[in-house]
């Protein structure tokens, strides 16, 4: 069992993605994310999956736009262990 203080280990790009998302409290669109990461955008899929797996990322649509939003660590910890 993991302790509550367990820090998740993220790849460098997942860590960077999380910092970008946390800076945009209302979420960031897929187009904005593409602009931030430019040529590295294609490398985001594993980072997105990693953050989703750690309950640190929420994906939703606003109209026809895909939006990414960070889930703060305190909230993510409440979901840890729930299946």
Secondary structure, 3 states (H helix, E strand, C coil): CCCCCCCCCCCHHHHHHHHHHHHCCCCEEHHHHHHHHHHHHHHHHHHHHHHHHCCCEEEEEECCEEEEEECCHHHHHHHCCCC
